[in-house]
Amino acid sequence: MNLRQESQAGVDIVCLEGRLDASSADQFQNGVMARFGKSGGPVLLDLSALSYLSSAGIRAILIIAREMQDQKRGFAMCSPQRNVSEVMSVSGVDSIVTVHSSRDAAVQALG
């Protein structure tokens, strides 16, 4: 899995590419928390290039979401591929973390 950081209208965007599974979840969680864990504005996970999401990846996302909530910072996800969206729906993640259909909609909601 690859992580890329971008910024748009004051929103920090983490672009995920590849698979978020047991072999990459800790790296993902630690990378996001190291970059954004202490202070700053809202954080958006762009899932448009994420091809697979496992339960370990879901756990990492929820840990990050809880930390962002504790810091009273905005946090959302956007643009999941269909298979990733289905996993989030079945697991209930999309009822805990807001998922937007597009990056622009997410940035507007978080900004």
N, C-alpha and C positions, 0 to 999 in steps of 0.2 A: 504494500500500500504506500502511496505517495501522498504527502501533504504539501499544499501550496498556500501561501498567505497572500491575501489581497485586501484592499480597503475600498469602500465605496460609501460616500455620503456619511462618514463617521462611523460606519459599521465595519468591524473586523470580520473578514470572511476567510474561512478555512475550507479549501477545496480538497475533497478526498477523491483519490483515484485508485481503483483496484478493489481489493477485498478487505473488509474490516472483519476479521475473525480472531480466533484464539491466538494465532501467531503474531498478529499486528495490533491487537486491542490495547495492550499496555503501552506500546510505543506511541500510538495515537493519543491516548489519554495523557500520558506524560508530556508529549509534545504540545498539545493544546494548553495544558495547565501551565507549562513553563512559559509559553508565549503570552497567555491571557489570564492566568490564574489569580493575579493579585489586584489588578486595577485596570481601568479602561472603560470603554463603551460597550455597546452590545456586540454579541458574537453570533455569526451565522455560519452554519455548516452547509456548504453547497455539495449536495449528494449526486449531482448530475453525472459524474464519472465513476460513481461507486457501483461496482457490479455485483457485490455480494455482501450481506450483513448477517452475522451469526449472533447467537445469544451473548457471546463475549463482547462483541461490538456494541450490542444494545446496552449492556451493563456499563461500558465505558461512556457511552453517550449520556446515560442517566446520571452517572457520577458527575460528569461535567455540568449537566443541566442543574443538578442540585447545588453545586458550587456557585454557579452563576446566579441562581435564585438567592442563595445566602448572601451574595454580594449585591443583591438588588439590581442586577444587570440583565438587560434583555438577552434572550437566547432563543434561537429558532433554527429550523432546518428548511432546505428548499430543494426542489427539482429532483426528487428521487426517481430512479428508474422503476419500472412497473414491479419487478420482482422484489426490489428493496421496499417499495411502498407496501406491498402485500405483507412482507415480514413485519413491518412497523405496525400495520393494522391488526394483524393476528396477535401480536405480542402486546398491543395496547400502548406502545410508545407514542403513537400519534395522538393519544388522548392526554398525554403528560407534557409533551413538547410540541409546540405549534409547528406544523409543516405547511409551507407555502408552495404553490405550484410553480412559481417562478422566482428568480433571484430579485428582480425588480420589485415584485410585490412584497417580498420579505424585507428588503432594504427600506422600502417605504413604511412598512409596519413597525420596524425596529427603530427607524431614524427619528 
